[in-house]
Amino acid sequence: MSISRAALAAQVLACAIAAGSPIWGTLVADELPSGHSVGDMDISPFYRWHGAMPTAPGSVLRSEAIAVQKQMPSSAHAIRMLYSSTDKRWNSGSLAVSGTLFLPSTPPPPGGWPLLSWAHGTLGIADICAPSWTGFKERDAAYINRWLERGFAVVATDYQGLGGPGPHPYTVWQAEGTSVLDAARAAQAIRPDLIGKSVILAGQSQGGGAALGAAMLAASYAPELDIKGAIITAPNSTFPEGPVPLPPRHSNTMFLSFATGGLGPDSPPVEEILSDKGRELLEVARQDCTAEIARKARELKVESFRDLLAIPIEALDELRIATTDMPLAKIPFALLIATGDADRTITPDRQYAVASALCAAGNRVTWRKYQGLGHDGVLHGSLEESFVFTQAQLRGQGYDSNCATLQPPGPPGERDQTAAFNDD
């Protein structure tokens, strides 16, 4: 969980941006869990919306210009935005979600820039971890900049509850997927004169599951979006009905979901599930992000996930919600799945199971393995093929699916120490 925290270096410039006139309807839902225990923080009045909510998800509530991070020299403008979305975890109705829109420095082509809707990996559960507030970690900022160089506008959701009200439903793919789709809607509404209709979904790790969730939901939830394809990197998704059965995965970050919607209705309070070390670490998670959580875990000498539990790990599987479980379903556009063969966070066999399940459902899947790349390094290591894949989808060209030749991978290989951002 070695994740750096970038900070915006210059004063934020407030600048209202007209986005049309949304139709206003129901009031903000108040059924969401709230407060310190779920990571709510008063980081800025920008993130709290007290008026009526639009009836249409993806409507812009407010926006403001912010300073561009130094790792994004190809961005001419950065816009923090608050938009309406739909609560897919607690079903409380409409709620506000935050994110950032980046516009490239190159002139838009006829019809506008294509839009990349980006879904980030694990950053934490506290509001302060929202990238639109704290800034993007160096790896992600550099990744976004590469897309800006290629002439894409990029919108990056913070996800439900990360910055906005209520808990962040960590790894709940339905909630994260709607955040990704509604971010694309909001981006197109903010600058319809500059951003075109074509959308590409992309995400890494937690964000790989979010982008795949958005792909699963797109046809029913956002049919008007012209989504051309999805790039799924190191996904955390699971398919219990898929052709490759796997045992439950117990990651060290799983405890983040306990306070944010990952426990079932019959579960005891989270404090009764966690050990003393687990409770102490969760308190840090409620007010800080992954870098500080990792530092505290080292201080507490946490060596495995079991150290965080007061109950047997087998009992936990009966209490938690399988937030990453997806159904076998047909997606109406092509998918590129990128896996580092040295990934020890979400091992290659688990990502092979994702590709196999999507293939079994009749999807157009290209699964690529990258030698020597780990969980972090595969994001940049797969960029060149991601560009080729994306251009093919934007042109309406085919892209070779390798579903017929998928082979199970071996154990994780050795990590290439010279590859960019290849820390894990």
C-alpha positions as CSV (number, residue, x, y, z in Angstrom):
1,M,0.0,0.0,0.0
2,S,2.9,2.4,-0.7
3,I,0.9,5.2,-2.3
4,S,2.3,8.8,-2.4
5,R,0.1,11.8,-1.7
6,A,0.4,14.6,-4.2
7,A,-0.7,18.1,-3.2
8,L,-2.0,20.9,-5.4
9,A,0.8,23.5,-5.3
10,A,-1.1,26.6,-6.3
11,Q,-4.1,28.5,-5.0
12,V,-7.4,27.2,-6.5
13,L,-9.0,29.7,-8.8
14,A,-12.7,29.7,-8.4
15,C,-14.5,29.9,-11.7
16,A,-18.1,28.9,-12.3
17,I,-18.6,27.1,-15.6
18,A,-22.0,27.1,-17.2
19,A,-23.4,23.6,-17.9
20,G,-26.9,24.1,-19.1
21,S,-30.1,24.1,-16.9
22,P,-30.7,20.7,-15.3
23,I,-34.2,19.7,-14.2
24,W,-34.3,19.9,-10.4
25,G,-36.3,17.3,-8.4
26,T,-35.8,15.3,-5.3
27,L,-33.9,16.5,-2.2
28,V,-30.5,15.1,-1.3
29,A,-31.0,11.7,0.2
30,D,-30.4,11.6,4.0
31,E,-30.6,7.8,4.4
32,L,-26.8,7.4,3.9
33,P,-24.7,6.4,6.9
34,S,-22.6,9.5,7.8
35,G,-20.1,10.9,10.2
36,H,-16.5,10.2,11.3
37,S,-17.0,6.4,11.5
38,V,-17.5,6.2,7.7
39,G,-14.7,8.7,6.7
40,D,-16.8,11.8,6.4
41,M,-14.8,15.0,6.7
42,D,-15.5,18.7,6.2
43,I,-12.7,19.2,3.7
44,S,-14.4,22.1,1.8
45,P,-17.9,23.5,1.3
46,F,-17.5,22.6,-2.4
47,Y,-18.2,19.0,-1.6
48,R,-21.4,19.5,0.3
49,W,-24.6,20.1,-1.7
50,H,-27.6,21.2,0.3
51,G,-30.0,22.0,-2.5
52,A,-32.4,19.9,-4.6
53,M,-30.9,17.2,-6.8
54,P,-31.4,17.0,-10.5
55,T,-33.7,14.2,-11.7
56,A,-31.1,13.2,-14.3
57,P,-27.9,11.5,-13.0
58,G,-24.7,13.1,-14.4
59,S,-25.9,16.6,-14.0
60,V,-23.4,19.2,-12.9
61,L,-24.1,20.7,-9.5
62,R,-21.1,23.0,-9.4
63,S,-17.6,23.3,-10.8
64,E,-14.5,25.4,-10.4
65,A,-11.1,25.8,-12.0
66,I,-8.1,24.4,-10.1
67,A,-4.4,24.5,-10.6
68,V,-2.9,21.9,-12.9
69,Q,-0.5,19.4,-11.3
70,K,3.1,19.7,-12.4
71,Q,3.0,16.1,-13.6
72,M,0.4,17.1,-16.2
73,P,2.0,19.6,-18.5
74,S,-0.3,18.6,-21.4
75,S,-3.4,19.8,-19.5
76,A,-4.5,23.3,-20.4
77,H,-7.2,23.3,-17.8
78,A,-8.3,21.3,-14.7
79,I,-11.8,21.6,-13.4
80,R,-13.0,20.3,-10.1
81,M,-16.7,19.2,-10.4
82,L,-19.6,18.0,-8.3
83,Y,-22.2,16.1,-10.1
84,S,-25.3,14.0,-9.4
85,S,-25.2,10.2,-9.3
86,T,-27.2,7.3,-8.0
87,D,-26.5,5.4,-4.8
88,K,-26.1,1.8,-5.8
89,R,-25.1,0.5,-2.4
90,W,-27.7,1.8,0.1
91,N,-30.3,2.7,-2.6
92,S,-30.9,6.1,-1.0
93,G,-31.5,7.9,-4.3
94,S,-29.6,10.7,-5.8
95,L,-26.4,12.0,-4.2
96,A,-23.4,14.2,-5.0
97,V,-20.2,12.8,-6.3
98,S,-17.0,14.7,-7.0
99,G,-14.3,14.4,-9.7
100,T,-11.9,16.3,-11.9
101,L,-12.0,17.1,-15.6
102,F,-8.7,17.7,-17.5
103,L,-8.7,19.4,-21.0
104,P,-5.7,18.9,-23.3
105,S,-3.6,21.8,-24.5
106,T,-4.0,20.8,-28.2
107,P,-7.0,22.1,-30.2
108,P,-10.0,19.8,-30.3
109,P,-10.6,17.9,-33.6
110,P,-13.9,18.3,-35.5
111,G,-16.6,16.9,-33.2
112,G,-14.5,17.5,-30.0
113,W,-11.9,15.5,-28.1
114,P,-12.7,11.9,-27.3
115,L,-13.2,11.4,-23.5
116,L,-11.4,9.0,-21.3
117,S,-13.3,8.2,-18.1
118,W,-10.6,7.1,-15.6
119,A,-11.2,5.1,-12.4
120,H,-8.4,5.2,-9.8
121,G,-7.0,2.4,-7.6
122,T,-7.1,2.2,-3.8
123,L,-6.4,5.5,-2.1
124,G,-8.4,5.2,1.1
125,I,-11.9,5.7,2.5
126,A,-11.6,9.2,4.1
127,D,-12.9,12.2,2.2
128,I,-9.4,13.7,2.3
129,C,-8.2,11.0,0.0
130,A,-10.3,12.3,-2.9
131,P,-7.9,13.1,-5.8
132,S,-9.9,16.2,-6.7
133,W,-8.9,17.6,-3.3
134,T,-5.6,16.1,-2.4
135,G,-4.2,15.7,-5.9
136,F,-3.3,12.7,-8.0
137,K,-0.5,10.4,-7.1
138,E,2.5,10.7,-9.4
139,R,1.9,7.4,-11.3
140,D,-1.8,8.3,-12.0
141,A,-1.0,11.9,-12.9
142,A,1.7,10.8,-15.4
143,Y,-0.8,8.2,-16.9
144,I,-3.5,10.9,-17.3
145,N,-0.9,13.2,-18.9
146,R,-0.1,10.6,-21.6
147,W,-3.7,10.5,-22.6
148,L,-3.8,14.3,-22.7
149,E,-0.8,14.2,-25.0
150,R,-2.8,12.0,-27.3
151,G,-5.6,14.5,-27.5
152,F,-8.1,13.0,-25.1
153,A,-10.0,14.9,-22.5
154,V,-9.9,13.0,-19.2
155,V,-12.5,12.9,-16.5
156,A,-11.5,11.2,-13.2
157,T,-14.3,10.4,-10.7
158,D,-13.4,10.4,-6.9
159,Y,-16.2,7.7,-6.5
160,Q,-19.3,7.9,-4.4
161,G,-18.5,8.9,-0.8
162,L,-14.9,9.9,-1.4
163,G,-15.1,13.6,-1.1
164,G,-18.9,13.6,-1.3
165,P,-21.4,12.7,1.4
166,G,-21.6,9.3,3.1
167,P,-19.3,6.3,3.1
168,H,-17.1,5.4,0.1
169,P,-18.5,1.9,-0.8
170,Y,-15.0,0.5,-1.4
171,T,-15.0,-2.1,-4.2
172,V,-18.8,-2.2,-4.6
173,W,-18.7,-2.3,-8.3
174,Q,-22.2,-1.1,-9.0
175,A,-21.6,2.1,-7.0
176,E,-18.2,2.7,-8.5
177,G,-19.5,1.9,-12.0
178,T,-22.2,4.5,-11.8
179,S,-19.7,7.1,-10.5
180,V,-17.6,6.4,-13.6
181,L,-20.5,6.7,-16.0
182,D,-22.0,9.8,-14.5
183,A,-18.6,11.5,-14.5
184,A,-18.6,11.0,-18.3
185,R,-22.0,12.5,-18.5
186,A,-21.0,15.5,-16.4
187,A,-17.8,16.1,-18.3
188,Q,-19.7,16.3,-21.6
189,A,-22.2,18.6,-20.0
190,I,-19.5,21.0,-18.7
191,R,-17.9,21.5,-22.1
192,P,-20.2,20.2,-24.9
193,D,-18.4,22.6,-27.3
194,L,-15.1,20.9,-26.8
195,I,-15.7,17.3,-25.7
196,G,-17.0,14.9,-28.2
197,K,-19.4,12.0,-27.9
198,S,-16.9,9.1,-28.0
199,V,-16.0,7.6,-24.5
200,I,-13.4,5.1,-23.5
201,L,-13.5,3.6,-20.0
202,A,-10.3,2.8,-18.1
203,G,-9.2,1.9,-14.6
204,Q,-6.6,0.1,-12.5
205,S,-7.0,-2.3,-9.6
206,Q,-10.0,-1.1,-7.6
207,G,-10.5,1.1,-10.7
208,G,-10.2,-1.9,-13.0
209,G,-13.3,-3.3,-11.2
210,A,-15.0,0.1,-11.4
211,A,-14.3,0.5,-15.1
212,L,-15.5,-3.1,-15.7
213,G,-18.6,-2.3,-13.5
214,A,-19.3,0.7,-15.7
215,A,-19.0,-1.5,-18.8
216,M,-21.5,-3.9,-17.2
217,L,-24.0,-1.2,-16.4
218,A,-23.6,1.1,-19.4
219,A,-26.3,-0.3,-21.7
220,S,-29.0,-0.1,-19.0
221,Y,-27.8,2.9,-16.9
222,A,-26.3,5.2,-19.5
223,P,-27.4,4.0,-22.9
224,E,-26.9,7.5,-24.5
225,L,-23.1,7.4,-23.8
226,D,-21.2,6.3,-27.0
227,I,-18.8,4.0,-25.2
228,K,-16.3,2.6,-27.7
229,G,-14.3,0.3,-25.4
230,A,-12.8,-0.4,-22.0
231,I,-9.3,-0.8,-20.7
232,I,-9.2,-2.9,-17.6
233,T,-5.9,-3.0,-15.8
234,A,-5.1,-5.4,-12.9
235,P,-8.8,-5.8,-12.1
236,N,-10.1,-6.9,-8.6
237,S,-13.3,-8.3,-10.1
238,T,-14.6,-11.8,-9.4
239,F,-17.0,-14.1,-11.2
240,P,-18.4,-16.9,-9.0
241,E,-20.3,-18.4,-12.0
242,G,-17.2,-18.2,-14.3
243,P,-15.3,-21.2,-15.6
244,V,-12.3,-20.8,-13.3
245,P,-13.2,-21.3,-9.6
246,L,-10.9,-19.6,-7.1
247,P,-10.9,-19.4,-3.3
248,P,-11.8,-16.1,-1.6
249,R,-9.1,-13.5,-1.7
250,H,-8.1,-11.9,1.6
251,S,-6.2,-8.7,0.9
252,N,-4.8,-6.4,3.5
253,T,-7.0,-3.6,2.2
254,M,-10.2,-5.6,2.7
255,F,-10.7,-4.2,6.1
256,L,-11.3,-0.8,4.5
257,S,-14.7,-2.1,3.2
258,F,-15.8,-3.1,6.7
259,A,-16.7,0.5,7.6
260,T,-18.0,1.3,4.1
261,G,-20.6,-1.1,3.1
262,G,-18.8,-4.4,2.9
263,L,-20.5,-6.2,5.7
264,G,-23.9,-7.9,5.5
265,P,-27.0,-6.9,7.5
266,D,-26.5,-9.8,10.0
267,S,-22.9,-8.9,10.8
268,P,-21.9,-7.6,14.2
269,P,-20.5,-4.1,14.4
270,V,-17.1,-3.8,12.7
271,E,-15.4,-3.1,16.1
272,E,-16.3,-6.7,17.2
273,I,-14.8,-8.2,14.1
274,L,-11.5,-6.5,14.3
275,S,-8.6,-7.1,16.7
276,D,-7.0,-4.3,18.7
277,K,-4.6,-3.8,15.8
278,G,-7.4,-3.8,13.3
279,R,-9.4,-1.3,15.3
280,E,-6.4,1.0,15.6
281,L,-5.7,0.8,12.0
282,L,-9.3,1.4,11.0
283,E,-9.3,4.6,13.1
284,V,-6.3,5.8,11.0
285,A,-8.2,4.9,7.8
286,R,-11.2,6.9,8.9
287,Q,-9.1,10.1,8.8
288,D,-6.1,9.5,6.5
289,C,-5.1,7.7,3.3
290,T,-3.1,4.6,2.2
291,A,0.4,6.0,2.8
292,E,-0.4,6.7,6.5
293,I,-2.4,3.4,6.8
294,A,0.7,1.5,5.6
295,R,3.0,3.4,8.0
296,K,0.7,2.6,10.9
297,A,0.5,-1.1,9.8
298,R,4.3,-1.2,10.0
299,E,4.3,0.4,13.4
300,L,1.8,-2.1,14.6
301,K,3.8,-5.0,13.1
302,V,0.9,-6.2,11.0
303,E,2.2,-9.2,9.1
304,S,-1.0,-10.6,7.5
305,F,-4.7,-9.9,7.2
306,R,-5.3,-12.3,10.0
307,D,-3.6,-9.9,12.4
308,L,-6.4,-7.5,11.9
309,L,-9.2,-9.9,12.8
310,A,-10.8,-10.9,16.2
311,I,-12.6,-13.8,14.5
312,P,-11.4,-16.7,12.3
313,I,-10.9,-15.6,8.7
314,E,-13.3,-18.4,7.6
315,A,-16.0,-16.8,9.7
316,L,-15.4,-13.5,8.0
317,D,-16.4,-15.0,4.6
318,E,-19.9,-15.6,6.0
319,L,-20.3,-12.0,7.2
320,R,-19.0,-9.9,4.4
321,I,-20.7,-9.0,1.1
322,A,-19.0,-10.2,-2.0
323,T,-18.6,-6.6,-3.3
324,T,-16.5,-7.6,-6.4
325,D,-18.7,-10.5,-7.6
326,M,-20.1,-9.9,-11.1
327,P,-22.6,-11.8,-13.2
328,L,-21.7,-13.4,-16.5
329,A,-23.0,-10.7,-18.9
330,K,-22.5,-9.5,-22.5
331,I,-20.9,-6.1,-22.9
332,P,-21.6,-4.3,-26.2
333,F,-18.0,-3.1,-26.8
334,A,-14.5,-4.5,-26.8
335,L,-12.4,-5.0,-23.7
336,L,-8.6,-4.9,-23.2
337,I,-7.4,-6.5,-20.0
338,A,-3.8,-5.9,-19.0
339,T,-2.0,-8.1,-16.4
340,G,1.5,-7.9,-15.0
341,D,2.9,-11.4,-14.8
342,A,4.8,-10.3,-11.6
343,D,1.6,-9.0,-9.9
344,R,1.5,-10.3,-6.3
345,T,-1.4,-8.1,-5.2
346,I,-4.0,-9.5,-7.6
347,T,-2.2,-12.5,-9.0
348,P,-2.2,-13.4,-12.7
349,D,-4.4,-16.5,-12.1
350,R,-7.2,-14.3,-10.7
351,Q,-7.0,-11.9,-13.6
352,Y,-7.0,-14.9,-16.0
353,A,-10.3,-16.0,-14.2
354,V,-11.7,-12.5,-15.0
355,A,-10.7,-12.8,-18.7
356,S,-12.1,-16.4,-18.9
357,A,-15.4,-15.4,-17.4
358,L,-15.8,-12.5,-19.8
359,C,-14.9,-14.7,-22.7
360,A,-17.4,-17.4,-21.5
361,A,-20.2,-14.7,-21.6
362,G,-19.4,-14.1,-25.3
363,N,-17.5,-10.8,-25.0
364,R,-14.8,-9.5,-27.2
365,V,-11.8,-9.7,-24.9
366,T,-8.1,-9.2,-25.5
367,W,-6.1,-10.4,-22.5
368,R,-2.4,-9.3,-22.4
369,K,0.3,-10.3,-19.9
370,Y,3.3,-8.1,-19.5
371,Q,6.6,-9.8,-18.4
372,G,8.3,-8.4,-15.3
373,L,5.5,-5.9,-14.5
374,G,3.8,-5.9,-11.1
375,H,0.5,-4.5,-9.9
376,D,1.5,-0.8,-10.3
377,G,3.9,-1.1,-13.2
378,V,1.4,-2.7,-15.6
379,L,-0.6,0.6,-15.8
380,H,2.2,2.4,-17.7
381,G,3.6,-0.8,-19.2
382,S,0.3,-1.4,-21.1
383,L,-0.1,2.2,-22.4
384,E,1.2,1.7,-25.9
385,E,-1.2,-1.2,-26.6
386,S,-4.0,0.8,-24.9
387,F,-3.4,3.6,-27.4
388,V,-3.5,1.1,-30.3
389,F,-6.6,-0.6,-28.9
390,T,-8.4,2.8,-28.4
391,Q,-7.6,4.1,-31.8
392,A,-9.0,0.9,-33.4
393,Q,-12.2,1.3,-31.4
394,L,-12.6,5.0,-32.3
395,R,-12.2,4.1,-36.0
396,G,-14.7,1.3,-35.7
397,Q,-12.1,-1.3,-36.6
398,G,-11.9,-4.8,-35.2
399,Y,-9.4,-5.9,-32.6
400,D,-8.2,-9.4,-32.2
401,S,-9.9,-11.2,-29.4
402,N,-7.7,-14.0,-28.0
403,C,-10.5,-15.8,-26.1
404,A,-9.9,-19.0,-28.1
405,T,-6.3,-19.2,-27.0
406,L,-6.3,-18.2,-23.4
407,Q,-4.0,-20.3,-21.3
408,P,-3.8,-20.3,-17.5
409,P,-0.7,-18.4,-16.2
410,G,1.9,-19.8,-13.8
411,P,2.8,-18.2,-10.5
412,P,3.9,-14.5,-10.4
413,G,7.3,-14.0,-12.0
414,E,10.1,-11.7,-11.0
415,R,9.6,-8.0,-11.1
416,D,11.6,-5.8,-13.5
417,Q,13.3,-3.3,-11.2
418,T,13.9,-0.8,-14.1
419,A,10.3,-0.5,-15.3
420,A,8.5,2.8,-14.5
421,F,6.3,2.8,-11.3
422,N,6.9,-0.9,-10.9
423,D,7.0,-0.8,-7.1
424,D,4.6,-3.7,-6.5
